[in-house]
Structures are given as C-alpha cells and as structure tokens.
Amino acid sequence: MTRAVPVHAARRLERIRLRPVPSCVIVIFGASGDLTERKLMPALYALHAENVLEKCFGILGVARSELTDESFRAAMKDAVSREADVDEETWASFEKRLHYMAADLKDPAAYRELAERLAPIGAADPRADNQLYYLAVPSMLMPDVVDGLAGAGLTAEGEGWTRIILEKPFGWDLESARELNARVGRHFQESQVFRIDHFLGKETVQNIFAFRFANVIFEPVWNRGAIDYVEITAAETIGVGDRAAFYEGTGALRDVLGNHMLQLLALVAMEPPGAYDPHSVREEKVQVLRSIHPFTREEVRERAVRGQFGPGVVEGEESPGYRELEGVPPDSATETYAAVELRVDNRRWDGVPFYLRTGKRLARRVSEIAIHLKPAPTSLFSRDGSTDPNLVVIRLAPDQQIDVVFRAKVPGEEMKTTNVRMEFDYQETFGVEIPEAYETLLLDAIEGDVTHFLRADEVEAQWRLVDPIVEAWSAEPAADFPNYASGSEGPAAANDLVARNGHAWRSLEEP
C-alpha cells in the first residue's frame, strides 16, 4: 500500500497575471468549426477578460458558412458560454472586436476581399499593423490558404509583423508534410511559422524542463544507469463525438501518438540544451526523434499494438462500440487505441524501452509520464517482499502534479518498508488558476516566441516514425476488431507488449 505524503498546502486559487501583448489583428480560418468554438474563442475571451489583449485589436473569422457579424457573434457567445461563465459587460466589449467573412478558401478572389476587410479593422490603431493568421482547417486546405494569402500580398511584412499558426495534423504522411513545409516556406520565414501542438502549452508539460534540469537530485539518475523503463499514457473516456468522419481517416496513431506523445517523449529524453531559447530547445528535441529508428514491417508486428473499442460500460453508462457509431463503416479497420515500444538509440538511453499508449473509451481519463527506476542493488529488504523500485509520475491530466514514490520504514521494531508517495500539486502549491494551453500558446505566437511550437524538421521526424506503422497496418488489417471493451484498460495485446520485457503498465485506476 502506498501512503501519500503531501508537499503542498492548499490555498485559494487566484488567476495568474498574464503579460499584456502588442495589438494585432487575428484572422481565424475555419471560424465556424469545432476547434474555434471549443478552444480558440474561449481562450481569446479569457485573455480579453484579463486585459491581456490591448483594446485596439480585431478578430476576423473566415469560413464557408453564410453568417453576418451579428450571427457570428451570437454563435461565439453560445460557444464560449458552454466552456466558461460569460460576464455580459465583458462580452459586450469583446464582441465589438469580432467580425466575420464568408469565403471559399480555394478561391483566390476571397483573399483579395480579405485584404479589403482587414484594412478598416486594423485602422482603429496604427500599432495594429500586426497580423496573425490561424489556420484551423484540415491540412489539405492549408496550401490553398497559404497561396491565397501570398497572392493577395498578405504575407509580406511591413512596419508590423505577419505570422501564421498551423493547427495539427501537419499533413497526413511524411510526403504531404514535406510538401506543406515547402509551400509555407516559400512565403514565410521559419520564425514566422507556429506549428501548434496544444500539449506543449500545458504548464505541467513545460515544467518537465524545469523538473529535469533545475534539480540536481533528478538529472544525475535520468539515464540508462538508473531508469528501467518509461511509459507515457494518454487515455480518454470519451469516444469520437461527432468527429467520426475525421477520425475514420485518421485513427489514434496519427491523432495523438504520432504528435502529442512523441513530443512528450522528446522532452523526457532530450539532452540539456545550451540555452533556454527556441533554437537550442527544439534542436535537442529533434535529435531525440532522429535517434529513434523507423520500424521495419516485422518490428511493427512485434512492437506496435492497435485496438478498437467495442460495447461496454464507461463511467457507469452503457457505451456502444466504435463500429456502431453513425458514420463509421460496420467493418471499420480504424484503430481507436495504439501502443508502441520505442528505443532511443543514444548513450543516455541505450537499452531503455519507452512505451507509449493512447486510446478512446478507456477506464479512466489520465495523461501521465511514469519513470520506473531500477530496483535497489541489494537484497537487504527482500525478506518482507519490499523490493518495489522507485517511481516518478508526472501527471498532466486530469490532475497536474508530480509524485515521487519511494520506500520508507514502517513504524515499529521490525525493519519493514512500504511505498510512500510525495505529491506536488502544481495548482494548489502555487495557489493559482492555470491558464488553458491555447491561452498560453496564443500569447507566445503574438509575442513571436516559437519555443513551444514545432519546427519543420521536427514535424518530418515525427512522420518518419509514424509512416511505417501506418503502412504496415494498412497492408495487414486487424482481424480481431473490436478487441477491447469500452471502459476497460485496452486490448490484452498491449499487456503482452510490455510483459515480454518483464514490465507492466500502470493501471489507469492507480493514483
């Protein structure tokens, strides 16, 4: 039994005071989509409510839907209200900055009209000659948007700056990612391009850097000499919602494991950068990804597992199987679960397996990194069976905390030990309400800080690892789908994946 030893004191949560940023005009392509409603607009409203964005700025939504400024504002108010409490007075000042333009993003004429619409929005303040384009559109539309902006003269920088945010996925394979990077590179410098992965905006993800490199008690053992294996989990209880059409062409490997989870692996495994600046940090992450060799077809069979959820019970409610959802073919081969064993082939990590797993409709929502250390090199306490090795758990969701599990003597005359756990709760320790990831990353983009965004070669390095698995799974469709029940911990084959090395996944129910 593990006893928890808290290392924090609860206090009333206050909102973090965020830094004010320069005026700019934000153009959101795909403004009537799910991402804008659930993430972007609530983030922008929260920043406005905190007086972080200066008064003279505008947000122009662009999409195919035939909306007016008024109907767009009403739709965005409904969307923000579903995510947070809306103050009427604050909203009244916020919605004045909201504008809308209906457009076919494949039509070059739409971008000439966009240039005309931008002029009066930015004219409210001469300092607003800064433009941020957010591409919340499918990756196949991004080349059209980039070319359209360039054709209308909207990519050139004058007295102000011009930047572009690309929402994942960045292409759908290595070839398309290279083509997209080349297209974007024709019109933008790399310093103007912000490839967003919202995991990198989470405070606890950014804290991995400080946890490793600011603490001498951890970094000396952060290597193959002391670490047995690493597991990275991103488990969800939700299904695919109304995204079945998107998900059917994507799957768990492309949607989560091939980007979010590889980024977490890179942060855990990277070498100390020479400085905390965009080039140094991103260069070390890329080096980790380059140190992982792509799978052969045989290695895919041995070191990659896929699953698809069937009917079951999730959080006390009956849940249908994936193939029963509207828009999903009855013989769908799309994976809703993916797990892989990766090896980082360098001096620090030689022989240490990194296990990554993600899935829909699992027993519990949890995102975490578990660092399993090797057993103590002594049998001194083996008589009472207390040989459990030390463990460091970095929890990203739903809690944001770091736990260190170690052995301690049980009070009494006998020399008997048990596991105890020291807990560091990020939010309670600092007594603050942590901003959402999109708030942090939008501010970074407006300030021009690309540290927590992906570089072009970083994206390509990720696809280089994902493509062979996708190709292998496409060539050999799974014969056992569905192979795990909704509300379970995933397919049995995932347990076999780690068990062959003498390891085991942490239960999703573990604290």
Sequence and secondary structure as in RCSB ss.txt:
>XXXX:A:sequence
MTRAVPVHAARRLERIRLRPVPSCVIVIFGASGDLTERKLMPALYALHAENVLEKCFGILGVARSELTDESFRAA
MKDAVSREADVDEETWASFEKRLHYMAADLKDPAAYRELAERLAPIGAADPRADNQLYYLAVPSMLMPDVVDGLA
GAGLTAEGEGWTRIILEKPFGWDLESARELNARVGRHFQESQVFRIDHFLGKETVQNIFAFRFANVIFEPVWNRG
AIDYVEITAAETIGVGDRAAFYEGTGALRDVLGNHMLQLLALVAMEPPGAYDPHSVREEKVQVLRSIHPFTREEV
RERAVRGQFGPGVVEGEESPGYRELEGVPPDSATETYAAVELRVDNRRWDGVPFYLRTGKRLARRVSEIAIHLKP
APTSLFSRDGSTDPNLVVIRLAPDQQIDVVFRAKVPGEEMKTTNVRMEFDYQETFGVEIPEAYETLLLDAIEGDV
THFLRADEVEAQWRLVDPIVEAWSAEPAADFPNYASGSEGPAAANDLVARNGHAWRSLEEP
>XXXX:A:secstr
  EEEE       EE     B   EEEEETTTSHHIIIIIHHHHHHHHHTT B SS EEEEEESS   HHHHHHH
HHHHHHHHS   HHHHHHHHTTEEEEE  TT HHHHHHHHHHHHHHHTT GGG  EEEEE S GGGHHHHHHHHH
HTT S  SSS EEEEEES   SSHHHHHHHHHHHHHHS GGGEEEE GGGGSHHHHHHHHHHHS TTTGGGSSTT
TEEEEEEEEE S   TT HHHHHTTHHIIIIIIIIIHHHHHHHH    SSSSHHHHHHHHHHHHHTS    HHHH
HHHEEEE EESEEETTEEE  GGGSTTS TT    SEEEEEEE  STTTTT EEEEEEESSBSS EEEEEEEE  
 S  TTGGGT     EEEEEEESS EEEEEEEEE SSSS  EEEEEEEEEHHHHHTEE   HHHHHHHHHHHT  
TTSB HHHHHHHHHHHHHHHHHHHHS  SS S EETTBS  HHHHHHHHTTT     TT  
